[in-house]
Amino acid sequence: MEQNRKKTSKPYSPEFRARAVRLVAEHRDEYRSDAAAHAAIASKLGCSPDSLREWVRQAQRDGGERPGPTSAEKARIKELERENRELRQANEILKKAS
């Protein structure tokens, strides 16, 4: 069963995201908590603290510092889900044709 999801654009380039993550890593010790660092740095960059928090967490997963799927693994899962969906549709068409 497919969910109706709104397609959202990614308004921030990979370079912008990498720079934002680097700024958090470089300046984290200047703040009392991760949340405070995310809020302060995000406001300076013009993005949301939640977005910045997710980018930092994904960078940590990609670097092996945090458990969970890496960006490459997430892309592979998405590709396999698409392929699975296409094969199911093809099977339905073949069932109806026979």
PAROBA-299435 format. One record per residue (C-alpha): residue in three letters; x, y, z. Coordinates in nm, 3 decimals, padded with zeros to 5 digits. Layout:
<nodes>
type ALA&u X&v Y&w Z
...
</nodes>
This chain:
<nodes>
type MET&u 00.000&v 00.000&w 00.000
type GLU&u 00.150&v 00.328&w -00.109
type GLN&u 00.128&v 00.637&w 00.107
type ASN&u 00.040&v 00.969&w -00.044
type ARG&u 00.352&v 01.170&w 00.017
type LYS&u 00.413&v 01.520&w -00.095
type LYS&u 00.730&v 01.555&w -00.296
type THR&u 00.951&v 01.805&w -00.123
type SER&u 01.235&v 01.981&w -00.293
type LYS&u 01.577&v 01.995&w -00.138
type PRO&u 01.649&v 02.366&w -00.125
type TYR&u 01.998&v 02.319&w 00.022
type SER&u 02.288&v 02.197&w -00.186
type PRO&u 02.509&v 01.911&w -00.066
type GLU&u 02.790&v 02.168&w -00.028
type PHE&u 02.572&v 02.386&w 00.196
type ARG&u 02.477&v 02.086&w 00.409
type ALA&u 02.838&v 01.973&w 00.442
type ARG&u 02.944&v 02.323&w 00.545
type ALA&u 02.665&v 02.340&w 00.803
type VAL&u 02.764&v 02.002&w 00.950
type ARG&u 03.128&v 02.114&w 00.961
type LEU&u 03.030&v 02.434&w 01.144
type VAL&u 02.845&v 02.233&w 01.408
type ALA&u 03.146&v 02.005&w 01.457
type GLU&u 03.386&v 02.299&w 01.480
type HIS&u 03.174&v 02.508&w 01.721
type ARG&u 02.984&v 02.248&w 01.926
type ASP&u 03.197&v 02.307&w 02.237
type GLU&u 03.089&v 02.673&w 02.244
type TYR&u 02.731&v 02.576&w 02.333
type ARG&u 02.575&v 02.406&w 02.636
type SER&u 02.402&v 02.136&w 02.427
type ASP&u 02.368&v 01.996&w 02.077
type ALA&u 02.022&v 02.154&w 02.053
type ALA&u 02.163&v 02.497&w 02.143
type ALA&u 02.439&v 02.458&w 01.883
type HIS&u 02.190&v 02.351&w 01.615
type ALA&u 01.955&v 02.641&w 01.695
type ALA&u 02.228&v 02.906&w 01.693
type ILE&u 02.409&v 02.783&w 01.383
type ALA&u 02.086&v 02.717&w 01.192
type SER&u 01.965&v 03.071&w 01.258
type LYS&u 02.292&v 03.210&w 01.121
type LEU&u 02.268&v 02.991&w 00.810
type GLY&u 01.897&v 03.044&w 00.747
type CYS&u 01.785&v 02.684&w 00.780
type SER&u 01.579&v 02.508&w 01.044
type PRO&u 01.744&v 02.355&w 01.352
type ASP&u 01.562&v 02.027&w 01.279
type SER&u 01.710&v 02.011&w 00.930
type LEU&u 02.056&v 02.081&w 01.065
type ARG&u 02.012&v 01.816&w 01.336
type GLU&u 01.916&v 01.557&w 01.072
type TRP&u 02.214&v 01.650&w 00.853
type VAL&u 02.450&v 01.614&w 01.149
type ARG&u 02.300&v 01.277&w 01.244
type GLN&u 02.324&v 01.149&w 00.886
type ALA&u 02.687&v 01.263&w 00.865
type GLN&u 02.754&v 01.075&w 01.189
type ARG&u 02.590&v 00.760&w 01.043
type ASP&u 02.795&v 00.798&w 00.725
type GLY&u 03.111&v 00.833&w 00.936
type GLY&u 03.033&v 00.527&w 01.147
type GLU&u 02.987&v 00.734&w 01.465
type ARG&u 02.614&v 00.661&w 01.497
type PRO&u 02.416&v 00.344&w 01.425
type GLY&u 02.171&v 00.340&w 01.137
type PRO&u 02.169&v 00.329&w 00.759
type THR&u 02.429&v 00.533&w 00.574
type SER&u 02.335&v 00.760&w 00.284
type ALA&u 02.452&v 00.494&w 00.039
type GLU&u 02.243&v 00.228&w 00.213
type LYS&u 01.938&v 00.455&w 00.213
type ALA&u 01.982&v 00.520&w -00.160
type ARG&u 02.013&v 00.145&w -00.226
type ILE&u 01.700&v 00.070&w -00.022
type LYS&u 01.508&v 00.335&w -00.215
type GLU&u 01.629&v 00.189&w -00.544
type LEU&u 01.527&v -00.164&w -00.441
type GLU&u 01.184&v -00.044&w -00.325
type ARG&u 01.129&v 00.124&w -00.663
type GLU&u 01.239&v -00.189&w -00.847
type ASN&u 01.011&v -00.403&w -00.628
type ARG&u 00.716&v -00.173&w -00.699
type GLU&u 00.781&v -00.191&w -01.075
type LEU&u 00.805&v -00.572&w -01.065
type ARG&u 00.477&v -00.599&w -00.873
type GLN&u 00.308&v -00.378&w -01.133
type ALA&u 00.451&v -00.589&w -01.415
type ASN&u 00.327&v -00.907&w -01.242
type GLU&u -00.023&v -00.759&w -01.209
type ILE&u -00.026&v -00.672&w -01.579
type LEU&u 00.088&v -01.024&w -01.670
type LYS&u -00.178&v -01.183&w -01.443
type LYS&u -00.452&v -00.975&w -01.604
type ALA&u -00.326&v -01.058&w -01.953
type SER&u -00.333&v -01.436&w -01.899
</nodes>
